[in-house]
Amino acid sequence: QVQLVESGGGLVQPGGSLRLSCVAPGTIFSLATMGWYRQAPGKERELVADLTSRGGTKTADSVKGRFTISRDNAKKTVDLQMNSLKPEDTAVYYCNARHPSWGAVVYWGKGTLVTVSS
């Protein structure tokens, strides 16, 4: 069973920073597009940013210029650096792994809560 494990969530004041990290099994990491999604209370899950194995990125307009996704192929991790956090960034953040060759198979972590509040 594939497990993605997120870490780094917590409580931060508006304007602050957090760094999320997700570790994935080596069997899938090298091939997968790794992404971060989030789900705020009462809202649908949405893409925050993703990063292909070849370095292509996609970032939501709402976080452009504030959040940066990166991956470490040696450590099999994908990180999300979040700066200038706003209360509307409060959500559970999920790590995601997918690849076109896997069809409908998508792997998810259990999520880590980020709360932005004074």
Buried (B, 14 or more C-beta within 10 A) or exposed (E): EEEBBBBBBEEBEEEBEBEBBBBBBEEBBEEBBBBBBBBBEEEEBEBBBBBBBEEEBEBBEEBEEBBBBBBEEEEBBBBBBBBEBEEEBBBBBBBBBBBEEEEEEEBBBEBBEBBBEE
